[in-house]
């Protein structure tokens, strides 16, 4: 799902899975650029970081670009939580599960991030004036150790 300018809503409950499934690294699953706004809830988002070039999985880049997972732009819950996960038993790593950069914004409520075993993945990364807002009591970032970085 990619949105450059404008806005769109991903239907609730979608399963987003890259076409290059394990062991090939998959592409970015949700991308908001040039002021694009994407919202969705109750989703399962798969990433397959088994080496290769690092890539953000959910990525908001550029001023005005925003991704809202299970929340609206005011921070009100709109769903019961989404999951970003890697289905592989082990991984060479390299993915950033949530990335906001160049003034992009990501908001997520009751998000679950599950790392693969032995990965070198990053759960949440904000850089160059990017902002990530994580709310809710069910926030869970973790899984197996092995070089993964939660925040």
C-alpha distance (Angstrom), angle and dihedral (degrees) to the residues before:
residue distance angle dihedral
X1 . . .
X2 3.80 . .
X3 3.79 127.6 .
X4 3.81 123.7 -175.4
X5 3.80 107.7 -174.6
X6 3.78 122.2 -23.9
X7 3.78 122.6 49.3
X8 3.78 141.0 -89.8
X9 3.79 139.8 178.3
X10 3.78 123.7 -135.9
X11 3.83 109.0 -140.1
X12 3.79 112.9 -103.6
X13 3.76 117.7 -93.3
X14 3.80 98.1 22.8
X15 3.79 121.1 158.9
X16 3.79 110.7 -142.6
X17 3.78 113.3 -161.4
X18 3.80 126.6 170.0
X19 3.79 117.3 -118.8
X20 3.81 91.3 -130.7
X21 3.79 94.3 66.0
X22 3.80 124.0 -173.7
X23 2.98 127.3 -17.5
X24 3.80 89.9 27.8
X25 3.80 118.3 71.4
X26 3.77 111.7 -111.3
X27 3.77 127.9 -136.5
X28 3.78 128.3 -106.7
X29 3.81 108.2 -65.6
X30 3.83 100.9 -158.3
X31 3.82 121.4 23.3
X32 3.80 128.0 175.7
X33 3.82 117.1 -174.2
X34 3.80 139.5 162.0
X35 3.78 93.8 22.0
X36 3.79 95.2 -43.6
X37 3.81 117.5 155.1
X38 3.81 122.6 -154.0
X39 3.78 126.8 -178.2
X40 3.78 131.9 -177.6
X41 3.79 141.3 152.2
X42 3.80 142.9 -154.5
X43 3.81 91.5 17.2
X44 3.78 133.8 154.1
X45 3.78 111.2 -145.4
X46 3.79 118.1 -169.4
X47 3.77 124.9 -158.4
X48 3.77 126.6 -174.0
X49 3.80 107.8 -158.3
X50 3.77 101.8 170.4
X51 3.75 98.9 147.2
X52 3.77 128.9 -64.2
X53 3.77 124.1 94.3
X54 3.78 116.9 -14.0
X55 3.78 114.3 -111.5
X56 3.79 136.0 -178.1
X57 3.80 112.7 -116.4
X58 3.82 98.5 -160.9
X59 3.81 107.2 24.1
X60 3.80 133.5 178.3
X61 3.78 112.8 -177.5
X62 3.78 130.9 172.4
X63 3.77 134.9 26.2
X64 3.79 113.5 -52.6
X65 3.81 93.0 14.1
X66 3.79 111.7 130.6
X67 3.78 139.5 172.7
X68 3.80 119.5 -165.0
X69 3.80 118.2 -167.2
X70 3.81 113.9 -170.1
X71 3.80 90.7 -22.5
X72 3.78 139.1 74.2
X73 3.79 127.0 -124.3
X74 3.81 90.0 -90.6
X75 3.81 92.3 56.2
X76 3.82 97.5 -105.4
X77 3.80 115.3 143.8
X78 3.81 114.0 -109.4
X79 3.81 99.9 170.9
X80 3.77 143.6 19.6
X81 3.80 97.2 -102.6
X82 3.79 139.8 -71.5
X83 3.79 130.3 -124.9
X84 3.79 130.4 -138.0
X85 3.77 111.0 -165.8
X86 3.77 146.3 155.8
X87 3.81 113.2 -131.3
X88 3.80 93.7 -158.7
X89 3.78 120.8 104.9
X90 3.78 90.5 -137.3
X91 3.75 136.6 10.0
X92 3.75 143.9 -173.5
X93 3.77 87.8 -135.4
X94 3.74 132.0 -148.7
X95 3.79 104.5 145.0
X96 3.78 128.0 121.7
X97 3.81 105.6 -150.5
X98 3.83 95.7 -160.6
X99 3.80 120.7 17.9
X100 3.79 128.5 174.8
X101 3.78 118.0 179.2
X102 3.79 142.4 157.1
X103 3.84 91.4 29.2
X104 3.81 94.4 -46.6
X105 3.82 118.4 145.5
X106 3.80 132.5 -144.4
X107 3.80 123.4 -172.8
X108 3.79 121.7 -173.1
X109 3.81 132.0 176.2
X110 3.81 123.6 -158.6
X111 3.80 90.7 -9.0
X112 3.81 122.5 178.2
X113 3.79 120.3 -156.8
X114 3.80 117.8 -174.6
X115 3.77 119.2 -169.6
X116 3.79 123.7 -150.6
X117 3.78 120.7 -116.8
X118 3.77 113.5 -83.5
X119 3.78 94.8 1.7
X120 3.75 127.9 148.4
X121 3.77 95.1 -143.9
X122 3.78 131.8 140.5
X123 3.79 119.4 -136.8
X124 3.81 101.2 -159.3
X125 3.80 127.7 8.0
X126 3.80 127.2 177.5
X127 3.79 119.5 -180.0
X128 3.81 141.0 156.9
X129 3.82 94.3 25.2
X130 3.79 93.3 -42.8
X131 3.81 116.4 146.2
X132 3.81 131.9 -151.9
X133 3.81 120.5 -170.0
X134 3.80 117.1 -166.3
X135 3.81 117.5 -172.5
X136 3.77 138.5 167.6
X137 3.75 136.7 65.7
X138 3.79 96.1 -97.1
X139 3.79 98.6 61.5
X140 3.80 108.6 141.0
X141 3.79 126.5 176.7
X142 3.75 117.6 170.8
X143 3.71 143.8 59.8
X144 3.75 123.4 155.1
X145 3.79 124.9 9.9
X146 3.76 124.6 -128.5
X147 3.78 109.7 115.4
X148 3.80 100.3 -39.3
X149 3.79 118.3 141.7
X150 3.80 118.8 -148.9
X151 3.82 99.8 -161.4
